[in-house]
Amino acid sequence: MKKTFLLFALVLMTAVGYSQKKKKSSSKSATNSEVLAKSDKISAEIVKNEFHLYLNEGVKKEVLFTRPIDSKKKLSECKITSFKAKDTQLYYISWIEKGTNKTDLKTEDITSIVSEIWDVSTKSRVVTNTQTTTNITEKVFLGGSKDVSETQQRRRSEGYEFKLLPNGDIVFKGKSSETKQTYDGIAKKYVATGGKK
């Protein structure tokens, strides 16, 4: 009797252990995605080398947009922030893309900050902004003989710095100007307020 009971317990433990291992491996291969950020009904994920923004409504999962990821760039620091502007629920999504272009004489370290605002009720992108900073290290030859060289470093900036204010207004800041915009709930878009500084 004891032997039968022990044999039954051993078979049961083996079956449970095997089924749990099998479930883990099948679920991983089925999803094959990495969740970067979540807020309310919105999630940002990497799926098969693409950046996806999803609207999750219960069981239904709808893609708001898909963007291929450049194999030379790494995506990081993705954030989703829910906020209200003029009583409209909006979502601020931002992430950083970093990459390097390298040759024998020049290295460019490129960092792009992508900022987007989405209105989920209309499934539309309200604002998009990309600010790129490139740090360049270059070997420059002094003279035609290429015997003497020096390493020069410089920085190149493109686009505007983007800032979301607590009241839902946004600011685009450039090298010599700053533009503030506020959300127009009727037109469902951001419009300039005042003037440029």
Secondary structure, 3 states (H helix, E strand, C coil): CHHHHHHHHHHHHHHHHHHHHHHHHHHHHHHCEEEEEEECCEEEEEECCEEEEEEEECCEEEEEEEEECCCCEEEEEEEEEEEEECCEEEEEEEEEEEEEEECCCEEEEEEEEEEEEEECCCCEEEEEEEEEEEEEEEEEECCCCCCCEEEEEEEEEECCEEEECCCCCEEEECCCCEEEEEEECCCCEEEECCCCC
